[in-house]
């Protein structure tokens, strides 16, 4: 499949995740797992870490959606993604997974820095194909994204809040619940558009610095191959809010 058509297909099925919070923009963090648990090694291997070098540290996350395409957040592109580490359990090094160079980057055509909370999607084309199994994307009819559904986020971002917090050395996960965009907008004073989906969590639980671009997914069974990715981590309010771009 051509890069452009893959991008269109992915967007036809996507959304941004948000926890309703204070509407003031000074409390909003980008590059947004707090209070989660460690993913067992060998699980969620469609997760991809964004890096400047093959053996560098992950600064954003992503999702393998075809053998040569990775879905991430557009705002992560500004950090100069040169490599992705697919299937890795650790946030740096080359001891596991596949470190693959990025050949091309395609941002969502409607993403701009001025409207940075909307359409925050990008697709990376890889120089060589990954051997890991790509994740499934949400159906285009929106049936996989339901208010009240339990969803999961994984990433190797900070384990606690604050400038001195350390990033997770191992892949972490945290559960949350989808809430309606109307509730999100009312409770948090956040302007929510159709490219977004909100998730409600608890204080000090959710995604944090370094988790942006990673997947929000529904676990349909105990098998990772049944996971359905419904969103891309975009931003969170530092108090108690998170926003994700939706895939539908």
C-alpha positions in Angstrom: 0.0 0.0 0.0 1.3 3.5 -0.9 2.2 5.8 2.0 -0.5 8.3 1.2 -3.3 5.8 1.0 -2.1 4.1 4.2 -2.3 7.6 5.9 -5.8 8.1 4.6 -6.9 4.7 5.7 -5.5 5.2 9.2 -7.1 8.6 9.6 -10.5 7.2 8.4 -10.4 4.8 11.3 -8.6 7.5 14.3 -9.0 10.4 17.8 -7.0 12.6 20.7 -7.4 11.5 24.4 -8.2 14.0 27.1 -8.9 14.0 30.8 -11.2 17.0 31.6 -9.3 19.5 33.6 -8.5 23.2 34.0 -9.0 25.1 30.8 -6.0 27.3 31.2 -3.4 26.5 28.6 -0.4 27.1 30.9 -1.3 23.9 32.7 -1.3 21.9 29.5 1.7 19.5 28.8 2.7 18.1 25.5 4.9 15.0 25.1 2.6 13.7 27.6 2.5 6.6 32.7 1.6 7.7 36.0 0.3 5.2 38.6 0.4 2.3 36.1 2.0 -1.2 36.1 4.8 -2.8 34.1 3.8 -4.6 30.9 5.2 -8.2 30.9 8.1 -8.7 28.5 7.0 -9.9 25.1 3.6 -8.1 25.2 2.2 -5.1 23.3 5.0 -5.5 20.8 3.2 -3.2 18.3 4.3 -0.4 20.5 7.1 1.7 19.0 9.4 4.2 20.7 10.5 7.4 18.9 14.2 8.1 19.0 16.9 10.4 17.7 19.4 7.4 17.5 19.1 3.7 17.2 20.3 3.2 20.8 18.8 6.4 22.2 16.0 7.0 24.6 12.3 7.0 23.6 10.9 10.6 23.7 7.5 9.7 22.2 5.6 6.6 21.5 3.9 5.2 18.4 2.0 2.2 17.0 3.1 -0.2 14.2 0.1 -0.2 11.9 1.7 -2.0 8.9 5.1 -3.7 8.5 6.5 -0.3 7.2 4.2 2.3 8.9 4.1 3.7 12.4 1.4 6.0 13.7 2.4 8.7 16.1 1.5 12.3 17.1 2.3 15.2 14.8 3.7 17.3 17.6 6.3 14.6 18.2 7.9 15.3 14.8 9.4 18.5 16.1 11.7 16.4 18.3 13.4 15.0 15.2 12.4 11.4 14.9 15.2 9.5 13.1 14.6 6.0 14.4 11.8 3.9 15.8 12.3 0.9 18.2 9.5 -1.6 17.5 8.6 -4.3 19.9 11.1 -3.1 22.6 10.3 -3.6 26.3 12.9 -1.0 27.4 13.0 2.7 26.7 16.6 2.7 25.3 19.3 0.6 23.9 19.2 -2.2 21.3 19.0 -5.3 23.5 15.5 -6.2 22.2 13.0 -5.2 19.5 13.9 -3.8 16.1 15.5 -0.4 15.7 14.5 0.8 12.2 15.4 4.0 10.5 12.6 6.4 9.4 12.5 7.0 5.6 9.6 9.5 5.4 7.2 11.4 7.6 3.6 12.5 6.8 1.7 14.9 9.1 -2.0 15.1 9.1 -2.8 17.8 6.5 -5.0 19.7 8.9 -2.5 19.8 11.8 -1.0 23.2 12.6 0.9 24.6 15.5 -1.9 27.2 15.9 -4.5 24.4 16.2 -2.1 22.0 17.9 -4.8 20.1 19.8 -6.6 19.0 16.7 -5.7 16.4 14.1 -2.5 15.6 16.0 -1.6 12.5 13.8 1.5 11.6 11.8 2.6 8.4 10.0 6.2 7.4 9.6 7.4 5.2 6.7 10.2 2.9 7.7 13.3 2.0 5.6 12.8 -1.7 6.2 9.8 -3.8 7.2 9.3 -4.8 10.8 8.7 -8.5 11.6 6.3 -7.7 14.5 2.5 -8.0 14.0 0.9 -4.6 13.4 -2.0 -3.4 15.6 -5.6 -3.4 14.5 -7.2 0.1 14.1 -10.7 1.0 15.1 -13.5 0.5 12.6 -14.4 3.6 10.5 -18.0 3.5 11.8 -16.9 4.5 15.3 -18.3 1.3 16.9 -15.1 0.6 18.7 -15.2 3.9 20.6 -18.0 3.9 23.1 -18.6 6.1 26.1 -17.9 4.1 29.3 -15.5 1.7 27.6 -12.4 0.6 29.5 -9.2 1.5 27.5 -5.5 1.1 28.0 -2.5 3.3 27.3 1.1 2.1 27.2 4.4 4.0 27.2 7.8 4.6 28.6 7.2 8.2 29.8 7.7 9.6 33.3 6.5 7.5 36.2 5.6 10.5 38.4 5.0 14.2 38.0 7.6 16.9 38.4 10.8 18.0 36.6 13.0 15.5 38.5 10.8 12.5 37.7 12.4 9.5 36.0 11.1 7.9 32.8 10.1 4.3 33.0 12.9 1.9 32.0 10.3 -0.7 31.1 7.1 -0.4 29.2 4.2 0.7 31.5 0.4 0.5 31.1 -2.5 2.3 32.8 -6.3 1.8 32.4 -8.8 4.6 32.0 -12.4 5.1 30.8 -13.8 6.9 27.7 -16.2 9.7 28.5 -18.4 11.7 26.2 -16.9 14.7 24.5 -19.8 16.7 25.9 -19.0 15.7 29.4 -15.3 16.4 28.8 -16.0 19.9 27.5 -18.4 20.7 30.4 -16.3 19.3 33.2 -13.0 20.6 32.0 -13.8 23.7 30.0 -11.8 22.1 27.1 -12.8 22.8 23.5 -13.2 19.3 22.1 -13.7 18.6 18.4 -14.5 15.5 16.3 -10.9 14.5 16.1 -10.7 13.9 19.8 -11.8 11.5 22.4 -11.7 12.1 26.2 -10.7 9.6 28.9 -11.4 10.0 32.6 -8.8 8.8 35.1 -7.6 9.5 38.6 -5.2 12.1 39.9 -1.6 10.9 39.4 -2.8 8.1 37.0 -2.5 8.4 33.3 0.0 9.3 30.6 2.9 11.7 31.2 6.0 13.2 29.6 7.3 10.9 26.9 4.0 9.0 26.3 2.7 11.2 23.5 2.1 9.5 20.2 1.5 6.1 21.9 -1.6 4.0 21.5 -5.0 4.1 23.3 -6.6 0.8 22.8 -9.4 -1.6 23.8 -8.4 -5.1 24.9 -10.9 -7.4 23.3 -9.4 -10.5 24.8 -6.2 -11.7 26.5 -4.5 -11.8 23.1 -2.5 -8.7 22.0 -3.6 -9.5 18.4 -7.2 -8.7 19.4 -6.3 -5.3 20.8 -8.0 -2.4 18.8 -6.2 0.9 18.8 -8.8 3.7 19.1 -6.6 6.8 19.7 -3.2 8.5 19.8 -2.0 10.2 23.0 -1.8 13.9 22.3 -1.7 16.0 25.5 -2.8 16.2 29.1 -3.5 18.8 31.7 -0.9 18.6 34.5 -3.6 18.4 37.1 -6.0 15.6 36.1 -6.7 15.8 32.4 -5.7 13.9 29.3 -6.7 14.2 25.6 -6.3 11.7 22.9 -6.9 11.9 19.1 -9.4 9.3 18.0 -9.2 6.7 15.3 -12.6 6.3 13.7 
